[in-house]
């Protein structure tokens, strides 16, 4: 029997996150949303189409008015308005109206792009998130943030649009390649670091099982992650205040992502950004030196980077200023007050950011020393 976590919006029930270990239970969940009378479009990427897209289409065939499958090329480079435009064209050609529904089947890019198409097509149609990566299951599918990158700037264009359902088939995590799987762990660590010190300790104790992808442990880990996210987004759904805590590691992370031309995965950049943010927290004497090194080294067994080469630290500082997390010209930086408690700080200086980026920067010269 699938477990579920209800998410409220403005204190009213909005949608459920369903944690299953198969796709079959999705039929009943979609039935509850009245899909027999709807056209459904599964939006996915070229990789996930082959793995689960076709079989999900077959599963839904005959259970709704019509089911279509639309796939775009896999990768962050598809997270653009051009992809959204292609989705609109497809929906128009297939006769989709306001009462029909999109199903976002895939990772963070698919969820964000499909959600944005759903938020804007005919001024908004319903959509369901079916996340298939660890990052999407623990972070991007929950909370209604949708959007695309613009001119290489991360998530510059977007909208808040709550899904009707988030359905997770946890067994798909077994098919992820190691790099994609471990990249998702950076967001999981984030929840422990910003809000839940006991969860952080739990992650340390369950390190082996997490690396081995033990499904029962993963279920607990994903449910705990979603519970932290639930508490944050229910209190501040539109990021007017504390939701910004979820951006821990993202200010410097996004800058590195852009500077490296999206060669590194989002989660990998979040790991680097988290080490840098923890470094500033240590230098401000919020964290002890031991805590900083423990946090930094926690990423290593999960194959996440703690240093980066081929960047210009000064350029990274510049890029942090073009990130969305600015308010009246000041960066809303997330620091750790202690493990399990984050704070938003508007006083972090360029010098502090530069020192933190230098801390994670691994130059050619270092290699020859
Ligand atoms: N991924 C950050 C948020 O959902 O607010």
Boltz pocket constraint, residues with backbone or C-beta under 6 A from the ligand:
constraints:
  - pocket:
      binder: B
      contacts: [[A, 139], [A, 140], [A, 142], [A, 143], [A, 145], [A, 243], [A, 246], [A, 247]]
      max_distance: 6.0
